[in-house]
Amino acid sequence: MRDGDKLDKLRAEGYALDMLSDEQLDILRDLSDNELGVLIEVGHRLAAEEPEVTAHAPMTIGGLFF
C-alpha cells in the first residue's frame, strides 16, 4: 500500500488525523501494512466495547482519537 493510501485508509476508518503534526503523520505513513491493520483493529475493538461512551468522550492514545 502506498504511504498516502495509509492515511486515507485511517481517515476512512474514522481516525481524526487533522490534529496530528507532520512528524506524527510521517510515522503513520511509515507503518507496515501489518501495523496499520493492528491500529485499525484496536480502534474497532475500543469502539465496540463502549460505543456510547466513545461517541461522547473521544479517547486519545498516542495522539489518535478513537
N, C-alpha and C positions, 0 to 999 in steps of 0.2 A: 504494500500500500504506500502511496506517495505521502510525503510529510504533510502537505496541505490537506490531503484527504483525511488524515487522522484528526485534525482539528474540526473539520466538517462533520466527521462521524461523532465526535464528542458533543458537538453542538446539537446534532440530530437526536442524541440520547438525552438531551436536557441539561447538559453542563453549561453553566454561565461562564464563558471564557473572557468576556469583555473586561472583567475586573483584574485580570492577571497581567503581570509585567511581561515585557518582551522576553526576558530571560526565562520566566516560567513557561511561556508558550514554546520557547525553543526546546525545553525539556520534554514537553508533551509531544512535540514533533519528532523527537528522537526516540520515543518509546518503540519497542519492538511490537510486532503485531500481537504477540502473546501478552505483553504488558498492557497494551491497550485493551485487550479482551478482559483481562483481570480487573482493570479500573472500571470498565463498564459494568461488569458483573457485580462488583462491590456496590456500585451505585444502585443497581437494580435490587440487590438484597436489602440494602438500607431502606430504600423506598418501600419495599414490600413489607418490611417489619412494622413500620409505623406511618402509613400513608397520611393520616390526618395530622399528626404532629409535624411531619416533614413539610406538609403543604403550608403550614402556618409559621414555622420557625426553621428557616434553612440552616442546615448544618454545614460547617466548614471543616474540611480535612485537607491539609496541605494546600490551602488556598482555593480549593474547588468546592463549589456548592453542590450538595446532593439534594 
